[in-house]
């Protein structure tokens, strides 16, 4: 792993560990939100009550995001979830002044080029949704059950690297959590340490 990537993982971990005041708590109700998607439509979490929902924080400029999209791993995970009637919401919390920010059309075009399969892509440019969920990295993943309870929060998988070769050996925590909750079981690993690039929030200093 390149030194700067390793530092990104470590800093992301420290940020997550410091998030003692997080509003989103596994086992409790997921924070409500209403935000505009890349098509200009208002999307509310409440719109999907009664369905399983996955939240994915995304930033195309992040090497970790690129790992999971360029390899096809994230689109495949999305498609497997959608085939089971799971709602998948990608969320972009990158502030508009950061060089990683992409306008809605550009973000949609990038995701389409990667054969993505989310239900909607949300533009959380003020960072309110991301902060409510204590999302720290891209990717950062969450699973919400049909009753609106958060049942998983953390990484997409078990190997924190930007190397696509690691995907095959990793446990996909999102697939695992969805498989268990869809089967009526308790999620066996409800939390994990998210890894990736830090989210470029507005007014982050």
C-alpha positions in Angstrom: 0.0 0.0 0.0 1.3 3.5 -0.8 2.2 5.5 2.3 -0.3 8.3 1.6 -3.1 5.7 1.2 -2.1 4.1 4.5 -2.2 7.5 6.2 -5.7 8.0 4.8 -6.9 4.7 6.3 -5.4 5.6 9.7 -6.7 9.1 9.8 -10.2 7.9 8.8 -10.1 5.3 11.6 -9.1 8.0 14.1 -12.0 10.2 12.9 -14.5 7.4 13.3 -13.2 6.5 16.7 -13.6 10.1 17.8 -17.2 10.2 16.7 -18.7 9.6 20.2 -21.6 12.0 19.5 -22.9 10.2 16.4 -26.6 10.4 16.0 -26.8 7.2 14.0 -26.6 4.2 16.3 -26.8 0.6 15.2 -29.9 -1.0 16.7 -31.7 2.3 16.9 -33.8 4.2 14.4 -31.8 5.5 11.4 -31.8 9.4 11.2 -34.5 10.7 8.9 -33.5 12.9 6.0 -34.8 14.6 2.9 -32.4 15.6 0.2 -32.3 16.3 -3.6 -31.0 13.6 -5.9 -29.0 14.1 -9.1 -32.2 14.4 -11.1 -33.5 17.3 -8.9 -36.1 15.2 -7.1 -36.6 15.3 -3.4 -35.9 11.9 -1.8 -36.8 11.1 1.8 -35.7 8.1 3.8 -39.4 7.8 4.9 -40.3 7.2 1.3 -38.9 3.7 1.7 -40.4 2.6 5.0 -41.2 -1.1 4.7 -38.1 -1.8 2.6 -34.5 -2.6 3.3 -32.3 0.3 2.4 -28.5 0.5 1.8 -26.7 3.9 2.1 -23.4 4.2 0.3 -21.2 7.3 0.6 -19.4 7.9 -2.7 -16.7 10.2 -4.1 -15.3 9.2 -7.6 -12.0 11.0 -6.8 -11.2 8.5 -4.0 -8.9 5.6 -4.9 -10.9 3.3 -2.6 -14.1 4.2 -4.4 -12.4 3.6 -7.7 -11.2 0.2 -6.4 -14.7 -1.0 -5.8 -16.2 0.6 -9.0 -13.4 -0.1 -11.5 -13.4 -3.8 -10.4 -17.1 -4.0 -10.7 -17.5 -5.0 -7.0 -19.7 -2.1 -6.0 -22.0 -2.4 -9.0 -22.3 -6.1 -8.4 -23.2 -5.6 -4.8 -25.8 -3.0 -5.8 -27.3 -5.3 -8.4 -27.5 -8.2 -6.0 -29.3 -6.0 -3.5 -31.7 -4.5 -6.0 -32.6 -8.0 -7.2 -33.9 -8.6 -3.7 -36.0 -5.4 -3.8 -33.5 -3.5 -1.6 -33.4 0.2 -2.0 -29.8 1.5 -2.7 -29.1 5.2 -2.1 -25.6 6.6 -3.0 -24.8 9.8 -1.2 -22.3 12.4 -2.2 -21.4 14.7 0.7 -18.4 16.4 -1.0 -18.7 20.2 -0.7 -19.0 22.3 -3.8 -15.7 24.1 -3.2 -13.6 20.9 -3.1 -11.8 19.7 -6.3 -13.4 16.3 -5.9 -16.9 17.7 -6.2 -18.8 16.7 -9.3 -22.0 18.4 -10.5 -25.1 16.1 -10.5 -24.9 15.4 -14.2 -21.2 14.6 -14.1 -21.6 12.3 -11.1 -24.5 10.5 -12.7 -22.4 10.1 -15.9 -19.5 8.7 -14.0 -21.7 6.2 -12.1 -23.4 5.2 -15.3 -20.1 4.6 -16.9 -19.3 2.1 -14.1 -22.6 0.2 -14.7 -23.9 1.2 -11.3 -27.4 0.2 -10.2 -28.4 2.4 -7.3 -32.0 3.5 -6.8 -30.9 7.2 -6.5 -27.9 9.3 -6.0 -28.3 12.1 -3.4 -26.5 15.4 -3.3 -25.8 16.1 0.3 -23.6 19.1 -0.4 -24.2 20.8 3.0 -23.2 17.5 4.7 -26.2 17.3 7.0 -27.0 13.7 6.1 -23.4 12.6 6.3 -22.9 14.2 9.7 -26.2 12.8 11.0 -24.8 9.3 10.2 -21.3 10.1 11.3 -20.1 9.0 7.8 -16.4 9.5 7.7 -15.1 7.8 4.6 -15.8 7.0 1.0 -17.1 4.4 0.8 -19.0 4.2 4.2 -21.9 1.7 4.2 -25.1 1.5 6.2 -28.0 -1.0 6.1 -31.5 -0.1 7.4 -34.3 -2.6 8.0 -38.0 -2.2 6.9 -38.8 -0.8 10.4 -36.3 2.0 9.9 -33.7 0.5 12.3 -30.0 0.8 11.5 -28.7 -2.8 11.4 -25.2 -2.4 9.9 -22.6 0.4 9.7 -19.1 0.3 8.5 -16.9 -0.9 5.6 -18.1 -2.6 2.4 -15.7 -5.5 3.2 -13.0 -6.9 5.5 -9.8 -5.9 3.8 -9.0 -2.2 4.1 -6.9 -1.5 1.0 -7.2 0.2 -2.4 -5.9 -2.8 -4.1 -8.5 -4.6 -6.3 -6.7 -7.9 -5.9 -7.9 -7.9 -2.3 -11.6 -8.0 -3.1 -11.7 -11.7 -3.9 -10.4 -12.7 -0.5 -12.5 -10.2 1.4 -15.8 -10.8 3.2 -18.4 -8.5 1.7 -20.0 -7.1 4.9 -22.9 -5.5 3.0 -23.8 -8.8 1.2 -23.5 -10.6 4.5 -25.7 -8.2 6.5 -28.4 -8.1 3.8 -28.4 -11.9 3.5 -28.9 -12.2 7.2 -31.5 -9.5 7.7 -33.5 -10.6 4.6 -33.6 -14.1 6.1 -35.0 -12.7 9.3 -31.8 -13.3 11.2 -29.8 -10.9 13.5 -26.8 -9.4 11.6 -23.8 -11.2 12.9 -21.4 -8.3 12.4 -23.4 -5.2 12.8 -20.4 -2.8 12.8 -17.0 -2.7 11.3 -14.3 0.0 10.8 -15.0 1.9 7.6 -12.0 2.6 5.5 -11.3 4.9 2.6 -10.8 8.6 1.9 -12.1 11.2 4.4 -15.3 12.9 3.3 -14.7 16.4 2.1 -17.4 18.1 4.2 -18.3 21.8 3.9 -16.7 24.0 6.5 -14.4 21.2 7.6 -11.4 23.5 7.8 
